[in-house]
Amino acid sequence: MSFVDCLAKELLRRHGEDLQSLGDVTILTTTRRAARALQNAFLRETGGRPLLLPRMRPIGDVDEDELALEGDLGLDAGFAGSLDLPPAMESLRRQLLLARLIEKRDPERHDFTQAVGLSLELARLLDQVQTEGVDFAELKNLVPDEYAAHWQVILQFLTIISDVWPTILEAEGAIDPAHRRDLLLRRQVAEWQKNPPKGHIYAVGSTGSIPATAELLQLVANLPKGCVILPGLDRHLDDTAWDLLEEEPSHPQYGLARLIASAGLRRDQIPDICIEAAQSCSIERVQFLSEAMRPAQTTDQWQKAFIPSSEDLGNIQQVNCSGAQGEAQVVALLMRETLTHPTKTAVLVTLDRDLSRRVSTELKRWDIDVDDSAGTSLDQSPAGVFLRLTARMMAEKCDPVAMLAALKHPYAALGMPRTEFRSFVRAFEVAVLRGPRPAPGLKGLRDVLDYRIAHKKVQEGLDDWFEKFRTLAEPFAALSNQKEVDFIEYLKAHVEFCEGLSVGEDETAPQIWKGQFGEAAASFISELLRAGEVAGPINPGSWPDLMDSLMIGRMVRSQYGHHPRLQIWGPIEGRLQRADLMILGGLNKGVWPPEAGNDPWMSRPMRQEFKLPLPEKKVGLSAHDFQQAFCAKEVVLTRAEKVDGTPTVPSRWLLRLETLLKKSNRNLEGDGSHNLLHWQGLLDQPKSIRPICPPRPTPPVKDRPRRLSVTRIEKWIKDPYSIFADAILGLRPLRDIGEDPGAAEKGTFIHKALENFVGEYPKDLPLDALEKLLEFGREAFGDVLSYPAVWAFWWPRFERIASWFVEFEIERRTEFKSVLLEKKGVLRIPAPMGVFELSGTADRIDQNALGELSIVDYKTGAPPSVKQVESGVSPQLALEAAMVERAAFESLKAGSVIELLYIRLSGSDPAGETRSASKKMEPEELAKEAFEGLQRLIAQFDNEATPYLTKPRPEFQDPFNDYEHLARVKEWSGGGSNE
């Protein structure tokens, strides 16, 4: 039975007969969630019959280690209204005000964006100081002269909160939230001291880690009708060890020991009205855990420690998983198995947020939505992600990746049906955003789209779609292009853009504000608009980072749609509640318990001198929560042995348990653990693995291509499957998004420069030929020359190519007098199933005084080897020669080809070189064999039984193949799966 169920049962026993008496009872809980859990416990205990419940009030002791405040402290209405305290400053306003102070203090070291991030740490220190009731004036005496100089710098920096901040608070007419909470609690204490409440008061579940809360608990303990209930109080630890606890902040009983001592009480004076909660497991197990957790100074007592029987530990098992994903799958399996029992419940208790997300995702494979008590961080919610993506898109001047991330968000619609909008986004991606990166901003996108429209390479309606988007984005983009903008003005422009982009067809309200995540985002924006006046001007480029920093710590807790018997809790929820199965996950060092960590502001001696709690206090709170959860009826402890490939260390508590159990040669791993790991291994394992054969598609002849270029004939020979995928299935490889210019672009630029140069001077070269060629090069490279890699690597190579090429041309033109460039041709070839057209464009055809021809092909990469050419595997030049012989080129009569020449233009050493396509065979012979081979190839594939094989000649394959993954080559070739 859980603690809240026991408490409800006991209170009904004490006060249930008199309904008025129960209604006069006040229960102070740690959190609102605990209050709701207690309400549900009363309903369970009474079977749902009508009941006047006690008044339940959270006392602000929420997430104590993080100082997260609940708001309403549950004070008496008349008393709270008479306090006349200034309001608590809103968190975003405080963060921005502190950020401006930080920036003003050291503008060279901290810009505003960095200052906003640092202001969170400064606010945390501010809350700690006010929570502990420490005087800021003591800061001046904190760093003696003999301390390192950087501590002196930090102390000077902290005068922001000791000297400047109080003045700002006074001007704002507000106080800090932690200060206001403490004032309310202490005034409540003072009021109850003068006028004790008439009804019974129970303080439940708090460890009193906040001094003001501890004062309230001390008062309640001494009220005539007051009672403090401390769950998890260790009544088995010997007095010698107990007396040492006040010096052991990492011990689970540290907070309770200090609270009891400060109240002037002894441990045996604390009532245990919920004895049934302690009996969820055996007394022997509780004693064993107490022994395992004893202070380090007394661990010599382990030599005579009692070790419980296997039966007492039978409902506990430890599962060591191989990795983080494996741990999540094991937890998900345990939770799913729980649902096979009609009324059984299960809970994962963990501090590991990554584990929580993984488990939630794994449960979705069974269509299970689980309630995570921590909620979803606003920056990870759909609305928060949409705000962040649109901010980054504009800050990065419509960078292709950032733009697609925003436009492909589920909220984006631009006033049209979302399916239609996504169709346009995909078309825009292919037409504009894939391939070389457009120039920054909306104009750069417009220019690329205009080019595509001119070449008729876009989907119908895409131009209108982009204009609609551009009109919406222009105001936001115009502000983004400025060096400095007003914070609120820019925020409003951002919000207007998000609203316009997220409205669907026939929708009256933007999608971004709908639902629980939309409400949270709207609340965040409203608070930011109120606080933004103190921010002043900002750099638009820093806006995405500002949004990220300002969203930190804002959680959205889902209220509905979750499974009633499965939950994920943080340790604080596990203090008072129980499930039939408690899974304690993430039990690794640094996770649970968390690392004590280093204070960015003070060293350990400085914190002690300043009377701030040591970081180990956080470890003690976590240890207390672990102790509570461990004493449930059925417990599974899980951890990952590796995280991101790095070995982990088990939690200190697991190591203590293992050390004690070794006395009897036992451990917490058993058959159940091995079964779970076996099931986890089977979770994604296929039922069978069938090896596949290479694809052998045989499409109908009518669907097979009847026209190919000379360059694709080579691909047809080497890899017929790529022709099948390209020419028959119509699949084209997509370029990378916003890619930098690559080898293909470099070849195009160089080809273009040489073509323009030779075309401009077909007969005689000018005296300044090199300068003219470089000028053509600059024109061909265009804006790409602004890319650092192009300027640093490609352009020097082109300069060397240009120098070599000019010398080559001077010598070449002594023999060949006429130059023909980019000649296009088509040759119609009779075939069994109809005419087949061979097309081609020759880079260059030179002609000598006798009318004999030389076919030249520029190569910026490696040209085909002589063996490949002579064997017919690389027939491009040979087929072009066959086309020349048959007068297939425009305005070029049939002629005799005396040379097939490759010009390799690498820009290295040498910058260029020429090489004949063949050494043993004359061009005429090569042309004849290539043409006859092509005729045989056409006839072969005009037979419907001929398949389009993948890599039939492995020895001649190119290093890159756009269709290799479609053919699943690595799967059937023995190279391992690439999927």
SEMARDO-535586 format. One record per residue (C-alpha): z, y, x; residue in three letters. Coordinates in steps of 0.25 Angstrom, whole numbers, padded with zeros to 4 digits, always signed. Each point is the difference from the previous one (the first is absolute). Layout:
ZYXala ...
# end
This chain:
+0000+0000+0000met -0004+0014+0005ser +0010+0011+0003phe -0004+0008-0012val +0000-0012-0009asp +0015-0003+0004cys +0003+0015-0001leu -0006+0000-0014ala +0008-0012-0004lys +0013+0005+0005glu -0001+0014-0006leu -0003-0007-0014leu +0012-0008+0002arg +0008+0012+0003arg -0006+0010-0010his -0009-0008-0009gly +0009-0002-0012glu +0001+0015-0002asp -0014+0006+0000leu +0006+0014+0001gln +0008-0004+0013ser -0013-0005+0006leu -0007+0013-0003gly +0010+0008+0007asp -0002-0008+0013val -0007+0007+0011thr -0007-0008+0011ile -0005+0006+0013leu -0011-0007+0006thr -0008+0002+0013thr -0014+0001-0006thr -0007+0002-0013arg -0006-0013+0002arg +0014-0006+0001ala +0004+0007-0013ala -0012-0006-0007arg +0003-0014+0006ala +0014+0001-0006leu -0005+0004-0014gln -0009-0012+0000asn +0012-0008+0004ala +0008+0005-0012phe -0012-0004-0009leu +0000-0014+0006arg +0014-0002-0001glu +0001+0004-0015thr -0013-0007-0004gly -0007+0013-0003gly +0010+0004-0012arg +0002+0015-0002pro +0011+0006+0010leu +0005+0013+0004leu -0002+0000+0015leu +0009+0006+0010pro -0005+0013+0007arg -0008-0004+0012met -0002+0011+0011arg -0006-0001+0014pro +0008+0008+0009ile -0011+0004+0010gly +0003-0011+0010asp -0014-0004+0000val -0008-0006+0012asp +0012+0005+0009glu -0006-0003+0013asp -0012+0009-0004glu +0008+0011-0008leu -0010-0001-0012ala +0007+0007-0012leu +0000-0004-0014glu +0001+0013-0007gly +0010+0000-0012asp +0014-0004+0006leu +0006-0003-0013gly +0010+0011-0001leu +0007+0004-0013asp -0010+0009-0007ala +0010+0011-0002gly +0005+0000+0015phe -0014-0001+0005ala -0005+0011-0008gly +0012+0009+0005ser -0003-0002+0015leu -0010+0011+0001asp -0006-0006+0012leu -0013+0005+0006pro -0012-0010-0003pro -0004-0010+0011ala -0012+0004+0007met -0012-0008-0003glu -0004-0010+0012ser -0014+0005+0002leu +0004+0015+0000arg +0011-0003+0010arg -0010-0008+0009gln -0010+0011+0000leu +0011+0011+0003leu +0006-0009+0012leu -0015-0002+0005ala -0002+0015+0001arg +0013+0002+0007leu -0004-0011+0010ile -0014+0006+0002glu +0006+0014+0002lys +0010-0005+0010arg -0010-0007+0009asp -0015+0003-0004pro -0006-0005+0013glu +0006-0013-0001arg +0000-0002-0015his -0011+0003-0010asp +0003+0001-0015phe -0005-0015-0002thr +0009-0005+0011gln +0012+0009-0005ala -0002-0006-0014val +0002-0014+0005gly +0012+0004+0009leu +0007+0007-0011ser +0002-0013-0007leu +0009-0004+0012glu +0007+0013+0000leu +0003-0001-0015ala +0005-0014+0002arg +0010+0006+0011leu +0004+0011-0010leu +0003-0010-0011asp +0008-0009+0010gln +0008+0012+0005val +0003+0005-0014gln +0003-0014-0005thr +0011-0002+0011glu +0006+0013-0003gly -0002+0005+0015val +0000+0015+0004asp -0013+0005+0005phe +0008+0009+0009ala +0004-0012+0009glu -0015-0001+0004leu +0003+0011+0010lys +0011-0008+0007asn -0008-0013+0000leu -0008+0001+0013val +0008+0003+0013pro -0007+0006+0011asp +0000-0013+0008glu -0009-0007-0010tyr -0015-0001+0003ala -0008+0013-0003ala -0008-0006-0011his +0012-0002-0008trp +0003+0015+0001gln -0015+0003-0005val +0003-0009-0012ile +0013+0007-0003leu -0007+0013+0000gln -0010-0006-0009phe +0010-0004-0010leu +0005+0014-0002thr -0011+0000-0010ile +0010-0007-0010ile +0013+0005+0006ser -0004+0015+0000asp -0013+0003-0007val +0000-0010-0012trp +0013+0005-0007pro -0007+0014-0001thr -0012-0006-0006ile +0008-0008-0010leu +0007+0012-0004glu -0013+0008-0002ala -0006-0012-0008glu +0013-0001-0009gly +0001-0015+0002ala +0007-0010+0008ile -0003-0013+0007asp +0000-0013-0009pro +0010-0007+0008ala +0009+0012+0000his -0001+0001-0015arg +0003-0014-0002arg +0012+0000+0009asp +0005+0013-0007leu -0001-0007-0014leu +0007-0012+0004leu +0011+0007+0007arg +0002+0009-0012arg +0000-0012-0009gln +0011-0006+0009val +0008+0014-0002ala -0002+0000-0015glu +0005-0015-0001trp +0012+0003+0008gln +0004+0011-0009lys -0004-0006-0013asn -0001-0016+0002pro -0010-0006-0010pro +0006-0006-0012lys -0009-0013+0000gly -0002-0011+0010his -0009+0003+0012ile -0006-0011+0008tyr -0007+0004+0013ala -0009-0012+0003val -0009-0004+0012gly +0002+0012+0010ser +0004-0002+0014thr +0004+0014+0001gly -0009+0003+0012ser -0002+0015-0004ile +0014+0007+0002pro -0001+0008-0013ala -0002-0014-0007thr +0011-0006+0007ala +0009+0011-0004glu -0004-0002-0015leu +0003-0015+0002leu +0014+0003+0006gln +0003+0008-0012leu -0005-0010-0010val +0009-0011+0007ala +0012+0009-0002asn -0003+0004-0015leu +0009-0006-0010pro -0012-0007-0007lys -0009+0000+0012gly -0005-0013+0007cys -0009-0001+0013val -0008-0013+0000ile -0005-0003+0014leu -0010-0011-0001pro -0001-0009+0012gly +0014+0003+0006leu +0003-0010+0010asp +0013-0006-0003arg -0001-0012+0010his -0001+0008+0013leu +0013-0001+0008asp +0009+0013+0001asp -0002+0001+0015thr -0015+0001-0002ala +0001+0009-0012trp +0008+0010+0008asp -0012+0001+0010leu -0010+0004-0011leu +0002+0015+0001glu -0006-0001+0014glu -0012-0009-0004glu -0010+0009-0008pro -0010-0012+0000ser +0009-0010-0007his -0002-0002-0015pro +0014+0003-0004gln +0001+0013+0009tyr -0003+0010-0012gly +0010-0008-0009leu +0011+0000+0010ala -0001+0015+0003arg +0000+0003-0015leu +0012-0009-0002ile +0008+0006+0011ala -0004+0014-0004ser +0006-0003-0013ala +0013-0004+0006gly -0002-0014-0006leu +0000-0015+0005arg -0011-0010-0002arg +0009-0008-0009asp +0003+0012-0009gln -0015+0001-0004ile -0002-0008-0013pro -0011-0011-0001asp -0003+0001-0015ile -0013-0007+0002cys +0005-0013+0007ile -0012-0007-0007glu -0010+0008+0008ala +0006-0005+0013ala +0000-0014-0006gln -0016+0000-0001ser +0001-0009+0013cys +0011-0008+0005ser +0013+0006+0007ile -0004-0008+0012glu -0013+0007+0002arg +0007+0014-0002val +0010-0004+0011gln -0012-0005+0009phe -0007+0014-0001leu +0013+0008+0002ser +0002-0008+0013glu -0015+0002+0004ala +0002+0015-0002met +0013+0002+0007arg +0001+0011+0010pro -0005-0003+0014ala +0014+0002+0007gln +0005-0012-0008thr -0012-0010+0001thr +0009-0009+0009asp +0005-0005-0014gln -0013-0007-0002trp +0005-0011+0008gln +0009-0004-0011lys -0008+0005-0012ala -0002-0008-0012phe -0014-0005-0003ile -0003-0003-0014pro -0006-0013-0005ser -0015-0002-0002ser +0003+0000-0015glu +0006+0014+0001asp -0012+0005+0007leu -0010-0009-0007gly -0006+0012-0008asn -0003+0008+0012ile -0013-0002+0008gln -0006+0007+0011gln -0015+0001+0002val -0007+0004+0013asn -0014+0004-0003cys -0011+0002+0010ser -0004+0014-0003gly +0002+0011-0010ala -0011-0005-0010gln +0006-0014+0001gly +0014+0006-0004glu -0006+0007-0012ala -0007-0012-0005gln +0013-0008+0001val +0007+0010-0008val -0011+0001-0010ala +0000-0015-0001leu +0015-0001-0002leu -0001+0011-0011met -0012-0007-0007arg +0008-0013+0000glu +0012+0007-0007thr -0009+0002-0012leu -0002-0015-0002thr +0015+0000-0005his +0001+0007-0014pro +0011+0010+0003thr +0002+0000+0015lys -0001+0014+0007thr -0004+0003+0015ala +0002+0012+0008val -0005+0004+0014leu +0010+0009+0007val -0006+0007+0012thr +0000+0013+0008leu -0014-0004+0005asp -0010+0009-0008arg -0012-0008+0006asp +0006-0013-0005leu +0002+0006-0014ser -0015+0004+0000arg -0005-0013+0005arg +0008-0008-0010val -0004+0009-0012ser -0015-0002+0004thr +0002-0015+0002glu +0006-0002-0014leu -0012+0007-0006lys -0008-0013+0003arg +0008-0006-0012trp -0002+0013-0008asp +0015+0004+0002ile +0004+0014+0001asp +0014+0002+0007val +0010+0011-0001asp +0003+0006+0013asp +0013+0009-0001ser -0005+0009+0012ala -0012+0004-0008gly -0013+0004+0006thr -0001+0012+0009ser -0008+0011-0006leu -0009+0001+0012asp -0004-0015-0003gln -0001+0002-0015ser -0014+0001-0006pro +0002+0015-0003ala +0006+0003+0014gly -0011-0007+0007val -0010+0007-0008phe +0006+0014+0004leu +0001-0004+0015arg -0015-0006+0000leu -0006+0013-0006thr +0009+0008+0009ala -0006-0007+0012arg -0014+0000-0005met +0000+0015+0000met +0008+0002+0013ala -0010-0009+0007glu -0012+0008-0005lys -0005-0011-0009cys +0000-0010+0011asp -0007-0013-0005pro +0012-0009+0001val +0010+0009-0006ala -0010+0004-0011met -0003-0014-0004leu +0015-0003+0000ala +0002+0011-0010ala -0012-0002-0009leu +0002-0015-0001lys +0014+0002-0005his +0002-0006-0014pro +0004+0014-0006tyr -0014+0006+0004ala -0009+0002-0011ala -0006+0015+0000leu +0000+0000-0015gly -0009-0012-0002met +0002-0015-0003pro +0007-0005+0013arg -0010-0012+0001thr -0011+0010+0000glu +0007+0009+0010phe +0002-0011+0010arg -0014-0004-0001ser -0004+0014+0005phe +0011-0001+0011val -0006-0012+0005arg -0014+0006+0000ala +0005+0012+0007phe +0007-0009+0010glu -0013-0007+0004val -0009+0012-0001ala +0009+0011+0007val +0013-0006+0006leu -0005-0012+0007arg -0007+0001+0013gly +0001+0013+0009pro +0011+0009-0004arg -0005+0012-0008pro +0004+0014+0005ala +0014+0004-0005pro +0002+0006-0014gly -0007+0000-0013leu -0012+0006+0006lys -0002-0011+0010gly +0000-0010-0012leu -0010+0008-0007arg -0009+0000+0011asp +0000-0015+0002val -0002-0002-0015leu -0012+0010+0000asp -0006-0008+0011tyr +0002-0013-0007arg -0006+0006-0013ile -0012+0005+0007ala -0003-0014+0005his +0003-0006-0014lys +0012-0009+0005lys +0011+0004-0010val +0004-0005-0014gln -0005+0008-0012glu +0011+0010-0004gly +0007+0000+0013leu -0004+0015+0003asp +0006+0005-0013asp +0012-0009+0002trp +0002+0007+0014phe -0002+0014-0005glu +0011-0003-0011lys +0009-0005+0011phe -0003+0012+0009arg +0003+0010-0011thr +0013-0006-0002leu +0004-0001+0015ala -0006+0013+0005glu +0013+0009-0003pro +0009-0010+0007phe -0010-0002+0011ala -0002+0015+0002ala +0015+0001+0002leu +0000-0012+0010ser -0010+0007+0009asn +0010+0012+0002gln +0009+0001+0012lys +0012+0003-0009glu +0003+0000-0014val +0012+0003-0010asp +0007-0013-0003phe +0001+0002-0015ile -0015+0004-0001glu -0004-0012+0008tyr +0009-0010-0008leu -0006+0006-0013lys -0014-0002+0005ala +0003-0014+0004his +0007-0003-0013val -0012+0005-0008glu -0010-0008+0008phe +0009-0013-0002cys +0000+0003-0015glu -0015+0002-0001gly -0003-0012+0008leu +0010-0009-0008ser -0005+0003-0014val -0008-0011-0006gly -0010+0001-0012glu +0006+0004-0013asp +0014+0001+0007glu +0008+0012-0004thr +0010+0000+0012ala -0003-0004+0015pro +0004-0014+0004gln +0008+0005+0011ile +0011+0004-0009trp +0001-0012-0009lys +0010-0011+0000gly +0013-0001+0008gln -0007+0003+0013phe -0007+0012-0005gly +0013+0006-0006glu +0006-0002+0014ala -0012+0007+0006ala +0001+0011-0010ala +0015+0002+0003ser -0003+0001+0015phe -0011+0010-0002ile +0008+0008-0009ser +0012+0001+0010glu -0010+0003+0011leu -0006+0011-0008leu +0014+0006-0002arg +0004-0002+0015ala -0014+0004+0006gly +0003+0015+0000glu +0009-0002+0012val -0010-0007+0008ala -0010+0012+0002gly -0013-0002+0007pro -0004-0014+0005ile -0012-0006+0008asn -0009-0008-0010pro -0002-0010+0010gly +0014-0004+0000ser +0001-0002-0015trp -0001-0016+0000pro +0011-0001+0010asp +0009+0010-0008leu -0003-0008-0013met +0005-0012+0007asp +0012+0006+0006ser +0004+0006-0014leu -0001-0013-0007met +0009-0007+0009ile +0012-0006-0008gly -0005+0002-0014arg +0000-0013-0007met -0006-0004-0014val +0008-0011-0007arg -0008-0008-0010ser +0007-0001-0014gln -0008-0011-0007tyr -0010-0011+0002gly +0008-0009+0009his +0005-0014-0001his +0014-0001-0006pro +0005-0011+0009arg -0005+0004+0013leu +0004+0012+0008gln +0000+0006+0014ile +0013+0008+0004trp +0005+0008+0011gly +0013-0005+0005pro +0008+0011-0007ile -0005-0006-0014glu +0005-0014+0005gly +0014+0005+0001arg +0003-0001-0014leu -0011-0009-0006gln -0003-0014+0001arg -0012-0009-0003ala +0000-0015+0000asp -0008+0000+0013leu +0003+0010+0010met -0011+0001+0011ile +0005+0008+0012leu -0013+0004+0007gly -0004+0007+0013gly +0013-0005+0008leu -0005+0005+0014asn +0006+0009+0010lys -0004+0015-0003gly -0003-0003-0015val +0013-0006-0006trp +0008+0006+0005pro -0008+0012+0004pro +0001+0005+0014glu +0011+0010+0002ala -0010+0009+0006gly +0001+0013+0009asn +0004+0013-0006asp -0011+0010+0004pro +0010+0011+0000trp +0013-0005+0006met +0005-0011+0010ser +0010-0010-0005arg +0012+0007+0007pro -0005+0013-0006met +0000-0006-0014arg +0014-0005+0002gln +0005+0013+0005glu -0007+0007-0012phe +0006-0010-0009lys -0013-0006-0006leu +0000-0015-0002pro -0006-0008+0010leu -0014-0007-0003pro +0007-0014-0001glu +0006+0005-0013lys -0014-0003-0006lys +0001-0014+0006val +0014-0002-0007gly -0006+0003-0013leu -0011-0009+0001ser +0010-0011+0005ala +0008+0002-0013his -0012-0002-0008asp -0004-0012+0007phe +0014-0006-0002gln -0001+0003-0015gln -0013-0007-0002ala +0003-0012+0009phe +0011-0004-0009cys -0010-0002-0012ala -0001-0014-0006lys -0013-0003+0006glu -0005+0007+0012val -0013-0001+0009val +0000+0008+0013leu -0014+0003+0006thr -0006+0006+0012arg -0013+0001+0008ala +0000-0005+0014glu -0011+0009+0004lys -0005+0013-0006val -0013+0006+0004asp -0001-0011+0011gly +0013+0004+0006thr +0012-0010+0000pro +0012+0005-0007thr +0015-0001+0001val +0008-0006-0011pro +0010+0009-0007ser +0014+0001+0006arg +0006-0007-0012trp -0009-0012+0001leu +0004-0002+0014leu +0014+0001-0003arg -0001-0010-0011leu -0008-0009+0009glu +0010+0001+0011thr +0011-0005-0009leu -0008-0011-0006leu -0003-0006+0014lys +0014-0004+0000lys -0003-0011-0009ser -0015-0002+0005asn -0005+0006-0013arg -0009+0011-0004asn -0005+0006-0013leu -0014-0005+0001glu -0002-0013-0008gly -0011-0008-0008asp -0001+0011-0010gly -0005+0010+0011ser -0010-0010+0006his -0005-0002-0014asn -0002+0015-0002leu -0007+0001+0013leu -0009-0012-0004his -0003+0007-0014trp -0003+0013+0007gln -0010-0007+0009gly -0007-0006-0012leu -0001+0013-0008leu -0013+0005+0005asp -0005-0013+0006gln -0013-0005-0007pro +0000-0014-0007lys -0011-0004+0009ser -0009+0005+0011ile -0015-0004-0001arg -0009+0004+0012pro -0012+0007-0004ile -0014-0001+0005cys -0009+0011+0005pro -0007+0007-0012pro -0014-0004-0003arg -0005+0009-0011pro -0014-0003-0006thr -0004+0011-0009pro -0013-0001-0009pro -0012+0004+0008val -0002+0012-0010lys +0013+0006+0005asp -0003-0002+0015arg -0005+0013+0007pro -0015+0003+0001arg +0001+0011+0010arg +0008+0001+0013leu +0000+0010+0012ser -0003-0006+0014val +0015+0003+0004thr +0005-0009-0012arg -0010-0011+0004ile +0009-0002+0012glu +0012-0001-0009lys -0007-0009-0009trp -0002-0010+0012ile +0014+0002+0005lys +0008+0000-0013asp -0008-0003-0013pro +0013+0001-0007tyr +0001+0015+0003ser -0014+0002-0007ile +0005-0008-0012phe +0012+0009-0001ala -0007+0013+0002asp -0014-0001-0006ala +0004-0010-0011ile +0014+0003-0004leu -0001+0014+0003gly +0012+0001+0008leu +0001+0011+0010arg +0011+0002+0011pro +0009+0012-0003leu +0002+0010+0011arg +0014+0003+0004asp +0007+0011-0007ile -0001+0014+0007gly -0004-0008+0013glu -0003+0007+0013asp -0015-0001+0004pro -0002-0013+0007gly -0011-0007+0008ala -0010+0000-0012ala +0001+0015-0001glu -0001+0002+0015lys -0013-0008+0000gly -0005+0008-0012thr +0003+0014+0007phe -0007-0004+0013ile -0012-0006-0007his -0001+0013-0008lys +0001+0009+0012ala -0011-0008+0008leu -0009-0001-0012glu +0001+0015-0002asn -0002+0003+0015phe -0012-0009+0001val -0006+0004-0013gly +0001+0015+0004glu -0007-0003+0014tyr -0009-0012-0003pro -0009+0004+0012lys +0005+0009+0011asp +0015+0002+0002leu +0006+0014+0002pro +0005+0005+0013leu +0014+0000-0005asp -0001-0013-0007ala +0014-0004+0003leu +0006+0012-0007glu -0009-0002-0012lys +0004-0015-0001leu +0015+0004+0001leu -0003+0011-0011glu -0006-0011-0009phe +0012-0009+0003gly +0010+0011-0005arg -0008+0002-0012glu +0000-0015-0003ala +0015-0002+0003phe +0003+0012-0009gly +0014+0001-0005asp +0004-0013+0006val +0001+0007+0014leu +0013+0006-0005ser +0006-0014+0001tyr +0008-0001+0013pro -0004-0014+0003ala -0015+0004-0002val +0001+0012+0008trp +0008-0007+0011ala -0008-0013+0001phe -0013+0000-0008trp -0005+0013+0004trp +0001-0002+0016pro -0007-0013-0002arg -0011+0007-0008phe -0001+0010+0011glu -0003-0011+0010arg -0009-0007-0010ile -0008+0013-0001ala -0001+0002+0015ser -0006-0014+0002trp -0009+0001-0013phe -0007+0013+0005val -0003-0007+0014glu -0005-0012-0008phe -0009+0008-0009glu -0006+0007+0012ile -0004-0013+0006glu -0004-0007-0013arg -0010+0010-0004arg -0008-0002+0013thr -0004-0013-0007glu +0001+0002-0015phe -0006+0012-0005lys +0003+0000-0015ser +0014-0003-0007val +0001-0004-0014leu +0015+0000-0006leu +0007-0007-0012glu -0013-0006-0005lys +0002-0007-0013lys -0008-0013-0004gly -0001-0011-0010val -0007-0013+0002leu -0003-0009-0012arg +0001-0015+0003ile -0006-0010-0009pro +0011-0011-0003ala +0002-0012-0009pro +0007+0007-0011met -0007+0013+0001gly -0002+0012+0010val +0011+0003+0009phe +0001+0014+0006glu +0005+0003+0014leu +0004+0014+0002ser +0003+0007+0013gly +0002+0014+0007thr -0003+0000+0015ala +0009+0010+0008asp -0012+0003+0009arg -0014-0004+0003ile -0007+0005+0012asp -0015-0001+0003gln -0007+0001+0013asn -0014+0006+0003ala -0006-0014-0003leu +0006+0000-0014gly +0009-0011+0004glu +0014+0000-0007leu +0014-0001+0005ser +0011-0002-0010ile +0014+0006+0004val +0013-0002-0006asp +0012+0008+0003tyr +0014-0007+0002lys +0013+0007+0002thr +0006-0014+0000gly -0004-0013+0007ala -0014-0004-0003pro -0004-0015-0003pro -0001-0009+0012ser -0013-0005+0004val +0004-0014-0004lys +0002+0005-0014gln -0013+0007-0001val -0008-0011+0006glu +0007-0010-0009ser -0004+0008-0013gly +0015+0003-0003val -0002+0015+0002ser -0014+0002-0005pro +0001+0015-0003gln -0010+0006+0010leu -0009-0013-0001ala -0001+0002-0015leu -0003+0015+0002glu -0011-0004+0010ala -0006-0010-0011ala +0000+0012-0010met -0007+0009+0010val -0011-0011+0002glu -0002+0000-0015arg +0000+0015-0002ala +0013+0000-0008ala +0005+0013+0005phe -0004+0013-0007glu -0011+0008+0007ser -0001-0010+0011leu -0012-0009+0002lys +0001-0014+0005ala +0002-0001+0015gly +0003-0008+0012ser +0015+0000+0003val +0002-0001+0015ile +0015+0002+0001glu +0013-0002-0008leu +0010+0009+0007leu +0015+0002-0002tyr +0007+0013+0004ile +0014-0002+0002arg +0008+0013-0001leu +0015-0002+0004ser +0003+0013+0007gly +0008-0008+0010ser -0006-0004+0014asp -0011+0000-0001pro -0001+0009-0012ala -0013-0007-0005gly -0009-0012+0004glu -0013-0006-0005thr -0002-0015-0002arg -0012-0008-0005ser +0003-0009-0012ala -0006-0012+0007ser -0002-0005+0014lys -0009-0012-0002lys -0007+0003-0013met -0011+0011-0002glu +0002+0009-0012pro -0012-0006-0007glu +0006-0014+0001glu +0014+0005-0005leu -0006+0007-0012ala -0008-0013-0003lys +0012-0009+0000glu +0009+0010-0007ala -0010+0001-0011phe -0002-0015-0002glu +0015-0002+0001gly +0002+0010-0011leu -0011-0007-0009gln +0008-0013+0002arg +0013+0007-0004leu -0006+0006-0012ile -0006-0013-0005ala +0013-0007+0003gln +0008+0009-0008phe -0010+0000-0011asp +0005-0014-0002asn +0012+0001-0010glu +0007-0012+0007ala +0001+0008+0013thr +0015+0006+0001pro +0004+0013+0006tyr +0009-0006+0011leu +0010+0007+0008thr -0002+0001+0015lys -0010-0011+0001pro -0001+0004+0015arg +0014+0003+0005pro -0005+0003+0014glu -0008+0012-0004phe +0010+0006-0009gln +0004+0015+0000asp +0014+0004+0003pro +0002+0007-0013phe -0004-0006-0014asn +0003+0008-0013asp -0001-0013-0008tyr +0008-0010+0008glu +0012+0002-0009his -0008-0003-0012leu -0005-0013+0006ala +0014-0004+0004arg -0005-0003+0013val +0014-0001+0007lys +0005-0010-0011glu -0011-0010+0001trp -0004+0002+0015ser +0014-0004+0005gly +0003+0014+0005gly +0012+0001-0010gly +0000+0008-0013ser -0001+0015+0000asn +0004+0002-0014glu 
# end
